[in-house]
């Protein structure tokens, strides 16, 4: 039996979503703050959930580890993202391990129940990373920033969104394995066929009645074994 297409889709989308979510979590570019008063025009502040970087675009000088003078990291959306994003990554890894054990491409038959459970785990991990990304986007213009500066969405937030959506789609694809598992449970189980012991009358099998008549005329079969009811 070949691996179902839904399982293949889940195993492709979920690792891609994991890489995107990991990049979005670690990269300090959830929000860009530009045109800051009393700062050069080419200075851009990049804010993530773990770090704040200052970059001068004309010289490409970049310095991270900037002090949080406005209490950016104390805001609730940032604190929630700091808790849920790493938890989502760990849960995604667990879901991929369980999915590999359920799909088991090295065997002819997958374990549909295990693959379905893995799909639910990956679906939950995608939702866990989608919630802080959505909340941060909604509160992006309300988070502390210098008055008169220009705010914009960073690529890390976009990658977190895309990774969350891929994990959700991959989890849904693997969760379809529950349908195959239910079909297996509803399928009638046939009892094992009885084993017929070979006796003296089973030395030769006849495919049609003409063979029986031919043996009766020759008398060869009766000389080797006594006649049976099936020969008559």
C-alpha positions as CSV (number, residue, x, y, z in Angstrom):
1,X,0.0,0.0,0.0
2,X,1.3,3.4,-0.9
3,X,1.5,6.3,1.6
4,X,-1.8,8.3,1.3
5,X,-1.5,11.7,-0.4
6,X,-2.9,13.5,2.7
7,X,-0.1,12.1,4.8
8,X,2.6,13.2,2.3
9,X,1.1,16.7,2.2
10,X,1.2,16.9,6.0
11,X,4.8,15.7,6.2
12,X,5.8,18.3,3.6
13,X,3.9,21.4,5.0
14,X,4.6,20.9,8.7
15,X,8.5,20.9,8.5
16,X,8.3,24.0,6.2
17,X,6.1,25.7,8.8
18,X,8.5,24.7,11.5
19,X,11.4,26.4,9.7
20,X,9.4,29.6,9.0
21,X,8.2,29.8,12.6
22,X,11.7,29.2,14.0
23,X,13.1,32.0,11.8
24,X,10.3,34.3,12.8
25,X,10.8,33.5,16.5
26,X,14.5,34.1,16.6
27,X,14.8,37.0,14.2
28,X,14.4,40.4,15.8
29,X,12.3,42.0,13.1
30,X,8.7,41.9,14.2
31,X,8.3,45.6,13.9
32,X,10.4,48.4,12.2
33,X,10.6,51.9,13.7
34,X,11.9,54.5,11.3
35,X,12.1,58.3,11.1
36,X,12.7,58.5,14.8
37,X,13.0,62.1,16.0
38,X,16.5,63.3,17.1
39,X,18.0,60.4,15.1
40,X,19.5,60.3,11.6
41,X,17.0,59.7,8.8
42,X,18.6,56.4,7.8
43,X,18.4,54.9,11.3
44,X,15.9,52.0,11.6
45,X,15.1,50.3,14.9
46,X,14.1,46.6,14.6
47,X,12.1,45.1,17.4
48,X,11.5,41.4,18.0
49,X,10.3,39.4,20.9
50,X,13.8,38.9,22.3
51,X,16.0,41.7,21.1
52,X,16.1,45.3,19.8
53,X,18.6,46.2,17.0
54,X,19.6,49.5,15.6
55,X,20.7,49.7,12.0
56,X,22.0,52.5,9.9
57,X,21.0,51.8,6.3
58,X,23.6,54.1,4.6
59,X,26.5,52.2,6.2
60,X,24.7,48.9,7.1
61,X,26.0,49.2,10.6
62,X,23.9,47.0,12.8
63,X,24.0,46.8,16.6
64,X,21.7,44.6,18.6
65,X,21.2,44.4,22.4
66,X,19.8,47.9,22.6
67,X,18.3,49.1,25.9
68,X,14.5,48.9,26.2
69,X,13.9,52.5,27.4
70,X,10.2,52.5,26.6
71,X,9.2,49.3,28.3
72,X,8.6,47.4,25.0
73,X,9.3,44.0,26.4
74,X,6.9,44.5,29.3
75,X,3.9,44.7,27.0
76,X,1.4,41.8,27.2
77,X,1.5,40.9,23.5
78,X,5.3,40.6,23.6
79,X,5.2,38.5,26.8
80,X,2.6,36.2,25.4
81,X,4.7,35.7,22.2
82,X,7.8,35.0,24.3
83,X,5.8,32.1,26.0
84,X,3.8,30.7,23.1
85,X,6.3,30.8,20.2
86,X,8.9,28.5,21.9
87,X,6.1,26.2,23.2
88,X,4.8,25.9,19.6
89,X,8.2,25.0,18.3
90,X,8.6,22.2,20.9
91,X,5.1,20.9,20.2
92,X,5.7,20.9,16.5
93,X,8.8,18.7,17.0
94,X,6.8,16.3,19.1
95,X,4.1,16.2,16.5
96,X,6.6,15.5,13.6
97,X,8.1,12.6,15.6
98,X,4.6,11.1,16.2
99,X,3.7,11.7,12.6
100,X,6.8,9.8,11.4
101,X,5.8,6.8,13.6
102,X,2.3,6.9,12.3
103,X,3.0,7.3,8.6
104,X,6.1,5.0,8.7
105,X,7.0,5.2,5.0
106,X,9.3,2.2,5.5
107,X,6.3,-0.1,6.1
108,X,3.5,-1.1,3.6
109,X,0.7,-0.1,6.0
110,X,0.6,3.2,8.0
111,X,-0.9,3.6,11.4
112,X,-3.9,5.8,10.8
113,X,-4.7,6.4,14.4
114,X,-1.2,7.5,15.3
115,X,-1.0,9.8,12.2
116,X,-4.3,11.3,13.1
117,X,-3.2,12.1,16.7
118,X,0.0,13.7,15.2
119,X,-2.2,15.8,13.0
120,X,-4.1,17.2,16.1
121,X,-0.8,17.9,17.8
122,X,0.5,19.8,14.8
123,X,-2.8,21.7,14.4
124,X,-2.6,22.8,18.0
125,X,1.0,23.9,17.6
126,X,0.0,26.0,14.6
127,X,-2.7,27.7,16.5
128,X,-0.3,28.4,19.4
129,X,2.0,30.3,17.1
130,X,-0.9,32.0,15.2
131,X,-2.4,33.5,18.3
132,X,0.6,35.7,19.4
133,X,1.3,36.6,15.8
134,X,-2.2,37.9,15.3
135,X,-2.3,39.6,18.7
136,X,1.0,41.4,18.0
137,X,-0.2,42.5,14.6
138,X,-3.4,44.0,16.2
139,X,-1.4,45.8,18.8
140,X,1.6,46.7,16.6
141,X,0.7,50.5,16.5
142,X,-0.2,50.6,20.2
143,X,3.1,49.2,21.5
144,X,5.5,51.9,22.9
145,X,7.5,53.8,20.3
146,X,9.0,57.3,20.0
147,X,6.5,60.0,19.2
148,X,6.4,61.0,15.6
149,X,8.2,57.8,14.3
150,X,7.0,55.6,11.5
151,X,5.9,52.0,12.3
152,X,5.8,49.1,9.8
153,X,5.5,45.3,9.9
154,X,8.8,43.3,9.9
155,X,9.5,40.2,7.9
156,X,9.7,38.0,11.1
157,X,6.1,38.6,11.8
158,X,5.1,37.6,8.2
159,X,7.2,34.4,8.5
160,X,5.5,33.5,11.7
161,X,2.1,34.0,10.1
162,X,3.1,31.8,7.1
163,X,4.7,29.1,9.3
164,X,1.6,28.9,11.5
165,X,-0.7,28.6,8.5
166,X,1.4,25.8,7.0
167,X,1.4,23.9,10.3
168,X,-2.4,24.2,10.5
169,X,-2.9,22.9,7.0
170,X,-0.4,20.1,7.5
171,X,-2.1,19.1,10.8
172,X,-5.5,19.1,9.1
173,X,-4.1,16.9,6.3
174,X,-2.7,14.4,8.8
175,X,-5.9,14.5,10.9
176,X,-7.8,13.1,7.8
177,X,-6.2,9.8,8.8
178,X,-9.0,9.4,11.4
179,X,-11.4,8.8,8.5
180,X,-9.3,5.9,7.3
181,X,-9.1,4.5,10.8
182,X,-12.9,4.7,11.1
183,X,-13.3,2.8,7.9
184,X,-10.9,0.1,9.1
185,X,-13.0,-0.2,12.3
186,X,-16.3,-0.5,10.4
187,X,-14.9,-3.1,7.9
188,X,-16.3,-6.6,8.7
189,X,-13.8,-9.0,10.0
190,X,-14.0,-12.4,8.2
191,X,-13.4,-15.5,10.3
192,X,-10.4,-17.5,9.5
193,X,-11.0,-20.3,6.9
194,X,-11.0,-23.8,8.3
195,X,-8.0,-26.0,7.5
196,X,-8.9,-29.3,5.9
197,X,-6.5,-32.1,6.6
198,X,-5.3,-34.1,3.7
199,X,-6.7,-37.6,3.6
200,X,-6.4,-40.6,1.3
201,X,-9.1,-39.1,-1.0
202,X,-7.2,-35.9,-1.5
203,X,-4.3,-37.3,-3.5
204,X,-5.6,-35.7,-6.7
205,X,-7.8,-32.8,-7.4
206,X,-10.2,-32.8,-10.3
207,X,-10.9,-29.6,-12.2
208,X,-13.9,-31.0,-14.2
209,X,-16.1,-34.2,-14.2
210,X,-14.4,-35.5,-17.4
211,X,-11.2,-36.2,-15.5
212,X,-13.2,-38.4,-13.1
213,X,-14.8,-40.4,-15.9
214,X,-11.4,-40.8,-17.5
215,X,-9.9,-42.3,-14.3
216,X,-12.8,-44.6,-13.9
217,X,-12.3,-46.0,-17.4
218,X,-8.6,-46.5,-16.9
219,X,-8.8,-47.8,-13.4
220,X,-5.4,-46.2,-12.6
221,X,-6.7,-43.9,-9.9
222,X,-8.6,-46.7,-8.1
223,X,-5.5,-48.9,-8.0
224,X,-3.5,-46.3,-6.2
225,X,-6.3,-45.3,-3.7
226,X,-9.8,-46.4,-2.8
227,X,-12.6,-44.6,-4.5
228,X,-14.1,-41.6,-2.8
229,X,-17.6,-40.1,-2.9
230,X,-16.3,-37.1,-4.7
231,X,-15.0,-39.3,-7.6
232,X,-18.5,-40.7,-8.2
